[in-house]
Amino acid sequence: MEERTLFGIALICLLLGLPALWILSVTLDLEEKDVIFLEEEQTAKVQGKITKITQKEDLTILEVEHRTKVPVIIFDEIQLEEGTFIEAIGKVETYKGKKEVLANEIRRLEKR
């Protein structure tokens, strides 16, 4: 194939692929399930009020009151306060026999 043909195919894939990914990200909605019942490496969404914040050198641990208290781990320093309502999306992991969420994304929510 010629370079021009390959460039055209790549451009078409780009122009169709990016909007398709955006539409999927907007319309895809995670179900809210209790973290205790989720499997390892499954993506979870946890909404609730922060009841405790523990800052360490390279991570922050939030205790979020969902249906039960769920530890949410963030590998960044964040500016949140206890009592703030958040939504955390991330992977479920087991650490020392307890399930926790390793958050990729955290959003502040309006008070309920």
Rosetta blueprint (number, residue, H / E / L):
1 M L
2 E L
3 E H
4 R H
5 T H
6 L H
7 F H
8 G H
9 I H
10 A H
11 L H
12 I H
13 C H
14 L H
15 L H
16 L H
17 G H
18 L H
19 P H
20 A H
21 L H
22 W H
23 I H
24 L H
25 S H
26 V H
27 T H
28 L L
29 D L
30 L L
31 E L
32 E L
33 K L
34 D L
35 V H
36 I H
37 F H
38 L L
39 E L
40 E L
41 E L
42 Q L
43 T E
44 A E
45 K E
46 V E
47 Q E
48 G E
49 K E
50 I E
51 T E
52 K E
53 I E
54 T E
55 Q E
56 K L
57 E L
58 D L
59 L L
60 T E
61 I E
62 L E
63 E E
64 V E
65 E E
66 H L
67 R L
68 T L
69 K E
70 V E
71 P E
72 V E
73 I E
74 I E
75 F L
76 D L
77 E L
78 I L
79 Q L
80 L L
81 E L
82 E L
83 G L
84 T L
85 F E
86 I E
87 E E
88 A E
89 I E
90 G E
91 K E
92 V E
93 E E
94 T E
95 Y E
96 K L
97 G L
98 K E
99 K E
100 E E
101 V E
102 L E
103 A E
104 N E
105 E E
106 I E
107 R E
108 R E
109 L L
110 E L
111 K L
112 R L
